[in-house]
């Protein structure tokens, strides 16, 4: 097992890419802290799935918009398990913010969760990682950080920010034995975009997405994204610092 006895925190670990990542890390021997934003039962459900597969995990709750929640989470993990080896920042929201018609609450929420929440989680785990000269941090960016999407300016900005943050933190933390990298998924089949994939109102959008996807697969799977996140937490990726791995079926490569 590549991650035997490593302690890993996965925010956004109850669905989509976060859940798939939690399952993969546990399958490789990590003790996974499955973090839900508010509903402990959701985290418990994933923890039970991990346990049924022979893995180890702990379900916890933390709203990454609240620094107090983040501090309580990391302190509890450290107290119970002694250390934190891996952090996967998969918590995120995806809401349209059309210029001239955006809701300020949507703007604030995306910045608070996608960008600030990612940084504050890193801020909380870094001191202990530095003291042990070891840490693996994986951020979930997006293809939206590499190209524009009409009516999603703030989402694009937060994901571009994660890519820049990943590079800057790598410069800061690599000397301390901490790898900071990111995965940038393209269109990936998750509960977040179920409407786009299934509802009639989105058929024109789906057709346009399909037309510009060179691979012919409009949507990748969450498990494929999780596979890359897993790789970035292993010793095989020890030379990677500040990388953002784009996995978008060629969507952003051009027409």
DRENZA-908294 format. One line per 3 residues: number of its first residue (from 1); their letters; for each residue x, y, z negated of N, C-alpha, C. Coordinates in steps of 0.2 Angstrom, whole numbers, plus 5000, padded with zeros to 4 digits. Atoms other than C-alpha are relative to their C-alpha. Example, Ala and Ser with C-alpha at 12.3 -4.5 7.8 and 13.67 -1.06 7.14 Angstrom:
BEGIN
1> as> 5004:4994:5000:5062:4978:4961:5004:5006:5000 ~ 4996:4994:5001:5068:4995:4964:4996:5005:4997 .
//
This chain:
BEGIN
1> xxx> 5004:4994:5000:5000:5000:5000:5004:5006:5000 ~ 4996:4994:4999:5007:5017:5005:4999:5005:4995 ~ 5002:4995:5005:4999:5027:4991:4999:4997:4993 .
4> xxx> 5001:5003:5007:5000:5015:4976:5001:5004:4994 ~ 5000:4996:5006:4996:5024:4960:5000:5007:5001 ~ 5000:4993:4999:4996:5041:4968:4993:5003:4998 .
7> xxx> 5006:4997:5002:4983:5053:4961:4998:5005:5005 ~ 5002:4996:4995:4973:5062:4974:4994:5003:4999 ~ 5006:4996:5001:4960:5076:4973:4998:5001:5007 .
10> xxx> 5003:4999:4994:4948:5077:4988:4994:5004:4999 ~ 5006:4996:5000:4937:5092:4988:4995:4999:5006 ~ 5004:5001:4994:4922:5091:4999:5000:4992:5001 .
13> xxx> 4999:5007:4999:4924:5072:4996:4993:4996:5000 ~ 5006:5004:5001:4905:5067:4996:4997:4999:5007 ~ 5003:5001:4994:4902:5068:5015:5005:5002:5006 .
16> xxx> 4996:4998:4995:4910:5069:5032:5007:4998:5000 ~ 4992:5001:5000:4929:5071:5034:5002:4999:4993 ~ 4998:5000:5007:4931:5073:5015:4999:4993:4998 .
19> xxx> 5002:5007:5003:4922:5056:5011:5004:4995:5004 ~ 4996:5005:4996:4931:5047:5025:5007:5000:4998 ~ 4993:5000:5003:4948:5053:5018:5000:4997:4994 .
22> xxx> 5000:5003:5006:4943:5048:5001:5001:4993:5000 ~ 5001:5007:4999:4939:5031:5007:5007:4997:5002 ~ 4993:5003:4997:4956:5029:5017:5005:5001:4994 .
25> xxx> 4995:4999:5006:4967:5036:5002:4999:4994:4995 ~ 5001:5005:5005:4959:5024:4990:5002:4993:5003 ~ 4998:5007:4997:4961:5009:5002:5008:4999:5001 .
28> xxx> 4993:5001:5000:4980:5013:5002:5003:5001:4993 ~ 4997:5001:5007:4981:5012:4983:4999:5006:4996 ~ 5000:4994:5004:4978:5030:4978:4994:5000:4995 .
31> xxx> 5006:4998:5004:4967:5035:4963:4997:5006:5002 ~ 5003:4994:4997:4955:5047:4971:4995:5003:4996 ~ 5005:4996:5003:4946:5061:4963:4995:5003:5005 .
34> xxx> 5005:4998:4995:4930:5063:4973:4997:5006:4997 ~ 5002:4994:5002:4925:5081:4971:4993:5002:5004 ~ 5006:4998:4997:4907:5086:4974:4999:5008:4998 .
37> xxx> 5001:4993:5001:4902:5105:4974:4995:5001:4994 ~ 5005:4999:5005:4887:5103:4962:4997:4994:4997 ~ 5004:5006:5002:4879:5086:4962:5005:4994:4999 .
40> xxx> 4995:5005:5002:4889:5073:4952:4997:4993:5003 ~ 5002:5006:4997:4878:5059:4959:5002:4998:5007 ~ 4997:5001:4994:4885:5062:4976:5007:4997:5000 .
43> xxx> 4993:5002:5001:4902:5060:4970:5000:4993:4997 ~ 5000:5007:5003:4897:5044:4960:4998:4995:5005 ~ 5001:5005:4994:4890:5036:4976:5006:4999:5004 .
46> xxx> 4994:5002:4996:4906:5038:4985:5005:4996:4995 ~ 4995:5004:5005:4916:5032:4969:4998:4993:5000 ~ 5002:5007:5000:4905:5016:4969:5002:4997:5006 .
49> xxx> 4998:5003:4994:4908:5013:4987:5008:4998:5000 ~ 4993:5002:5000:4927:5014:4984:5001:4994:4995 ~ 4999:5005:5005:4925:5003:4969:4998:4993:5003 .
52> xxx> 5002:5006:4997:4916:4990:4979:5005:4997:5005 ~ 4995:5002:4996:4930:4990:4991:5007:4998:4997 ~ 4995:5001:5004:4942:4987:4977:5005:5005:4998 .
55> xxx> 4996:4995:5002:4949:5004:4975:4998:5004:4994 ~ 5001:4997:5006:4950:5016:4961:4998:5008:5001 ~ 5002:4993:4999:4942:5033:4959:4996:5003:4994 .
58> xxx> 5004:4997:5005:4934:5046:4948:4996:5005:5003 ~ 5004:4994:4998:4919:5057:4952:5000:5006:4996 ~ 5000:4994:5004:4919:5075:4947:4997:5005:5004 .
61> xxx> 5003:4995:4997:4911:5091:4951:5004:5007:4999 ~ 4997:4994:5000:4919:5108:4955:4998:5004:5006 ~ 5001:4995:4995:4913:5123:4964:5006:5004:5002 .
64> xxx> 4994:4997:4999:4928:5129:4973:5000:5008:5001 ~ 5000:4993:5000:4921:5147:4974:5001:5003:4993 ~ 4999:4997:5007:4923:5148:4955:5007:4997:4997 .
67> xxx> 4994:5002:5002:4941:5148:4949:5000:4997:4993 ~ 5001:5003:5006:4935:5143:4932:4999:4992:5001 ~ 5001:5007:4998:4929:5127:4940:5006:4996:5002 .
70> xxx> 4994:5003:4997:4945:5124:4949:5005:4998:4994 ~ 4996:5001:5005:4955:5126:4933:4998:4994:4995 ~ 5002:5006:5004:4944:5114:4923:5001:4994:5003 .
73> xxx> 4999:5006:4996:4945:5101:4937:5007:4998:4999 ~ 4993:5002:5000:4964:5101:4938:5002:4998:4993 ~ 4998:5002:5007:4966:5101:4919:4997:4994:4998 .
76> xxx> 5003:5006:5002:4954:5087:4917:5004:4994:5003 ~ 4997:5006:4997:4963:5076:4930:5007:4999:4997 ~ 4993:5001:5003:4980:5080:4923:5000:4997:4993 .
79> xxx> 5001:5003:5007:4974:5076:4905:4998:4992:5001 ~ 5002:5007:4999:4966:5059:4911:5005:4996:5003 ~ 4996:5005:4996:4979:5053:4923:5007:5002:5000 .
82> xxx> 4993:4998:5001:4995:5063:4919:5003:5004:5005 ~ 4997:4996:4995:4999:5071:4936:4995:5000:5006 ~ 5004:4999:4994:4992:5076:4953:5005:5000:5006 .
85> xxx> 4995:5001:4995:5001:5070:4968:4998:5003:5007 ~ 5002:4998:4993:4990:5074:4983:4994:5004:4999 ~ 5006:4996:4999:4977:5087:4987:4998:5001:5007 .
88> xxx> 5002:4999:4993:4966:5087:5002:4994:5005:4999 ~ 5006:4994:5000:4955:5103:5004:4996:4999:5006 ~ 5005:5001:4995:4940:5097:5014:4994:5003:4999 .
91> xxx> 5006:4996:5001:4927:5108:5006:4999:5005:5005 ~ 5001:4994:4995:4920:5120:5019:4993:5000:5002 ~ 5007:4998:4998:4904:5128:5026:5001:5003:5007 .
94> xxx> 5000:4998:4993:4899:5132:5044:4994:5003:5001 ~ 5006:4996:4999:4887:5146:5046:5001:5005:5005 ~ 4999:4994:4995:4884:5158:5061:4999:5007:4996 .
97> xxx> 5000:4993:5002:4887:5176:5058:5000:5005:5006 ~ 5001:4996:4994:4881:5185:5073:5001:5008:4999 ~ 4999:4993:5001:4888:5203:5074:4994:5004:5001 .
100> xxx> 5006:4996:5000:4874:5215:5070:4994:4997:4997 ~ 5006:5003:5003:4863:5202:5062:5003:4995:4995 ~ 4997:5005:5005:4875:5193:5050:4997:5002:4993 .
103> xxx> 5001:5000:5007:4870:5190:5032:5006:5001:4996 ~ 4994:4999:5004:4883:5197:5020:5001:4994:4995 ~ 4999:5006:5005:4880:5182:5008:5003:4994:5004 .
106> xxx> 4997:5005:4996:4885:5170:5023:5007:5002:5001 ~ 4993:4998:4999:4901:5180:5026:5004:4999:4993 ~ 4997:5001:5007:4905:5180:5007:5001:4993:4999 .
109> xxx> 4999:5008:5002:4902:5161:5005:5005:4997:5004 ~ 4995:5003:4996:4912:5156:5020:5008:5002:4998 ~ 4993:4997:5003:4927:5167:5014:5002:4997:4994 .
112> xxx> 4999:5002:5007:4925:5161:4996:5002:4992:5000 ~ 4999:5007:5000:4924:5142:5001:5006:4998:5004 ~ 4995:5002:4995:4934:5140:5017:5007:5002:4998 .
115> xxx> 4994:4997:5000:4948:5152:5013:5003:5001:4993 ~ 4998:4999:5007:4949:5157:4995:5000:4994:4996 ~ 5000:5007:5004:4944:5140:4988:5005:4996:5002 .
118> xxx> 4994:5004:4998:4957:5132:4998:5007:5002:4997 ~ 4993:4997:5003:4971:5144:4992:4999:4998:4992 ~ 5000:5001:5008:4965:5143:4973:5001:4993:4998 .
121> xxx> 4998:5007:5002:4965:5124:4973:5007:4999:5001 ~ 4992:5001:4999:4983:5124:4980:5003:5004:4994 ~ 4997:4996:5005:4987:5138:4967:5000:4996:4993 .
124> xxx> 5001:5003:5006:4980:5127:4953:5005:4993:4999 ~ 4996:5006:5000:4990:5111:4958:5008:5001:5000 ~ 4993:4999:4998:5007:5118:4963:5004:5000:4994 .
127> xxx> 4995:5000:5005:5015:5122:4946:5002:4993:4998 ~ 4998:5007:5002:5014:5103:4941:5003:4997:5005 ~ 4997:5003:4995:5019:5098:4958:5008:5002:5000 .
130> xxx> 4993:4998:5000:5034:5109:4957:5004:4997:4995 ~ 4996:5003:5006:5039:5102:4940:5002:4993:5002 ~ 4999:5007:4999:5039:5085:4947:5004:4999:5007 .
133> xxx> 4997:5000:4994:5047:5090:4964:4997:4995:5005 ~ 5003:5004:4996:5034:5081:4973:4992:5002:5001 ~ 5007:4998:4999:5017:5085:4981:4998:4999:5008 .
136> xxx> 5002:5000:4993:5007:5082:4997:4993:5004:5000 ~ 5006:4996:4999:4994:5095:5002:4998:5000:5007 ~ 5002:5001:4993:4983:5093:5017:4993:5005:5000 .
139> xxx> 5006:4996:4999:4971:5107:5022:4996:4998:5007 ~ 5004:5001:4994:4956:5105:5034:4999:5006:5004 ~ 5001:4994:4995:4957:5118:5048:4995:4999:5005 .
142> xxx> 5004:5001:4995:4948:5118:5064:5002:5002:5007 ~ 4998:4997:4993:4949:5120:5083:4997:5007:5000 ~ 5002:4993:5000:4939:5136:5079:5005:5005:4998 .
145> xxx> 4994:4995:5002:4955:5143:5072:5004:5001:5006 ~ 4995:5000:4995:4963:5141:5089:4996:5004:5006 ~ 5004:4997:4995:4948:5148:5100:4994:5003:4998 .
148> xxx> 5006:4997:5002:4933:5159:5099:4994:4997:5001 ~ 5007:5002:4999:4915:5154:5097:4995:5005:4998 ~ 5004:4995:5001:4902:5166:5099:4995:4999:4994 .
151> xxx> 5004:5000:5006:4892:5170:5084:5003:4997:4993 ~ 4997:5003:5005:4904:5161:5073:5007:5004:4998 ~ 4994:4996:5001:4917:5175:5070:5004:4999:4994 .
154> xxx> 4997:5001:5006:4919:5173:5052:5003:4993:4999 ~ 4997:5007:5001:4921:5154:5052:5006:4999:5004 ~ 4994:5000:4996:4934:5156:5066:5006:5003:4996 .
157> xxx> 4995:4997:5004:4943:5168:5055:5003:4997:4994 ~ 4998:5003:5006:4943:5158:5040:5004:4994:5002 ~ 4996:5005:4998:4950:5143:5049:5007:5002:5003 .
160> xxx> 4994:4997:4998:4963:5153:5058:5004:5002:4994 ~ 4997:4998:5006:4967:5159:5041:5004:4994:4996 ~ 4997:5006:5003:4970:5141:5034:5006:4998:5004 .
163> xxx> 4994:5002:4997:4982:5138:5048:5006:5004:4998 ~ 4995:4996:5002:4992:5153:5044:5002:4999:4993 ~ 4998:5001:5007:4991:5150:5025:5004:4993:5000 .
166> xxx> 4996:5006:5000:4998:5132:5029:5007:5001:5002 ~ 4993:4998:4998:5013:5139:5038:5004:5004:4994 ~ 4996:4996:5005:5017:5152:5025:5001:4996:4993 .
169> xxx> 4998:5004:5006:5015:5140:5010:5005:4995:5001 ~ 4994:5005:4998:5026:5127:5019:5007:5003:4999 ~ 4993:4997:5001:5040:5140:5019:5001:5001:4992 .
172> xxx> 4999:4999:5008:5037:5143:5000:5001:4994:4996 ~ 5001:5006:5004:5034:5126:4994:5005:4994:5002 ~ 4996:5006:4998:5045:5114:5005:5007:5000:4996 .
175> xxx> 4994:5001:5005:5061:5118:4994:4998:4997:4994 ~ 5002:5003:5006:5051:5111:4980:4998:4993:5000 ~ 5002:5007:4998:5048:5094:4988:4992:4999:5001 .
178> xxx> 5007:5000:4999:5030:5099:4992:4998:5001:5008 ~ 5002:5000:4993:5023:5095:5010:4993:5004:5000 ~ 5007:4997:4998:5009:5107:5016:4999:5000:5007 .
181> xxx> 5002:5000:4993:5001:5103:5032:4992:5000:5001 ~ 5007:4999:4999:4984:5104:5040:4998:4995:5006 ~ 5003:5004:4994:4972:5094:5052:4995:5005:5002 .
184> xxx> 5005:4996:4997:4962:5104:5064:4995:4996:5004 ~ 5005:5004:4996:4947:5094:5070:4997:5004:5005 ~ 5005:4998:4995:4937:5097:5085:4993:4999:4998 .
187> xxx> 5007:5003:5001:4919:5092:5087:5000:4993:4997 ~ 4999:5007:5003:4918:5078:5075:4993:4999:4997 ~ 5006:5002:5002:4902:5069:5071:4999:4999:4992 .
190> xxx> 5001:4999:5007:4897:5074:5053:4993:5002:4998 ~ 5007:4998:5002:4881:5078:5043:5000:5008:5002 ~ 5001:4993:4999:4886:5097:5046:4998:5002:5007 .
193> xxx> 5002:4998:4994:4883:5096:5064:4995:4995:5003 ~ 5005:5005:4998:4869:5083:5065:4995:5003:5004 ~ 5005:4996:4996:4857:5096:5072:5002:5001:5007 .
196> xxx> 4997:4999:4994:4868:5100:5086:5000:4994:5005 ~ 4999:5006:4996:4870:5082:5091:4993:4996:5001 ~ 5007:5004:4999:4851:5077:5089:4994:5004:5002 .
199> xxx> 5006:4996:4999:4839:5092:5090:5000:5002:5008 ~ 5001:4997:4993:4832:5097:5107:5002:5007:5001 ~ 4998:4993:4999:4835:5115:5104:5007:5001:5002 .
202> xxx> 4993:4999:4999:4853:5112:5105:5003:4996:5006 ~ 4998:5004:4994:4853:5102:5121:5005:5004:5005 ~ 4995:4996:4995:4861:5116:5132:5007:5001:4997 .
205> xxx> 4993:4999:5003:4875:5119:5119:5003:4993:5000 ~ 4997:5007:5000:4878:5100:5118:5003:4999:5007 ~ 4998:5001:4994:4879:5099:5137:5006:5004:5002 .
208> xxx> 4994:4995:4999:4891:5114:5138:5006:4997:4997 ~ 4994:5003:5004:4902:5105:5125:5003:4994:5003 ~ 4998:5006:4997:4902:5089:5134:5004:5002:5007 .
211> xxx> 4997:4998:4993:4906:5098:5151:5008:5002:4999 ~ 4993:4998:5000:4922:5105:5144:5005:4996:4995 ~ 4996:5005:5004:4929:5090:5134:5003:4995:5005 .
214> xxx> 4997:5004:4995:4942:5082:5145:5000:4992:4998 ~ 5000:5007:5001:4942:5065:5136:4994:4996:5001 ~ 5006:5003:4999:4924:5062:5139:4996:4998:4993 .
217> xxx> 5004:5001:5007:4920:5060:5120:4999:5007:4997 ~ 5002:4994:5002:4911:5075:5115:5002:5001:4992 ~ 4999:5000:5007:4912:5070:5096:5005:4995:4998 .
220> xxx> 4995:5005:5004:4927:5062:5087:4996:4997:4994 ~ 5003:5003:5007:4924:5052:5071:5003:5003:4994 ~ 4997:4997:5006:4927:5058:5054:5006:4995:4997 .
223> xxx> 4995:5005:5002:4937:5042:5051:5007:5001:5004 ~ 4994:4999:4996:4949:5047:5065:5004:5006:4997 ~ 4997:4994:5003:4952:5064:5056:5003:4998:4993 .
226> xxx> 4998:5003:5007:4954:5055:5039:5007:4996:5001 ~ 4994:5004:4999:4967:5044:5047:5006:5005:5001 ~ 4994:4995:5000:4978:5059:5051:5001:5003:4993 .
229> xxx> 4999:4998:5006:4975:5066:5034:5004:4995:4995 ~ 4996:5005:5003:4981:5050:5027:5007:5000:5001 ~ 4993:5000:4998:4997:5050:5037:5003:5006:4997 .
232> xxx> 4996:4995:5003:5001:5067:5031:5001:5000:4993 ~ 4998:5001:5007:5001:5061:5013:5005:4995:4999 ~ 4995:5006:5001:5013:5047:5016:5007:5002:5001 .
235> xxx> 4993:4999:4999:5032:5046:5017:5002:5001:5007 ~ 4998:5000:4993:5031:5044:5035:5000:5007:5003 ~ 5001:4993:4998:5026:5063:5037:5005:5004:4996 .
238> xxx> 4996:4996:5005:5040:5069:5025:5004:5006:5004 ~ 4997:4995:4996:5048:5079:5039:4995:5006:5002 ~ 5005:4995:4998:5032:5089:5042:4998:5005:4995 .
241> xxx> 5001:4994:5005:5030:5106:5034:4997:5005:5004 ~ 5003:4994:4996:5018:5119:5040:4996:4998:5006 ~ 5003:5002:4994:5011:5109:5054:4992:5000:5000 .
244> xxx> 5007:5001:4999:4993:5110:5060:4998:4995:5006 ~ 5001:5005:4994:4988:5094:5070:4993:5001:5003 ~ 5006:4999:4996:4975:5098:5083:4997:4993:5002 .
247> xxx> 5003:5007:4997:4963:5083:5086:4993:5002:5002 ~ 5007:4997:4998:4949:5090:5097:4998:4997:5007 ~ 5002:5003:4994:4948:5078:5112:5002:5004:5006 .
250> xxx> 4998:4996:4994:4956:5091:5123:4996:5006:5001 ~ 5005:4995:4999:4942:5103:5120:5003:5007:5001 ~ 4997:4993:4999:4953:5119:5118:5006:5000:5005 .
253> xxx> 4994:5000:4995:4966:5114:5131:4998:5004:5006 ~ 5002:4996:4994:4956:5123:5145:4996:4996:5005 ~ 5004:5003:4995:4945:5119:5159:5004:4998:5007 .
//
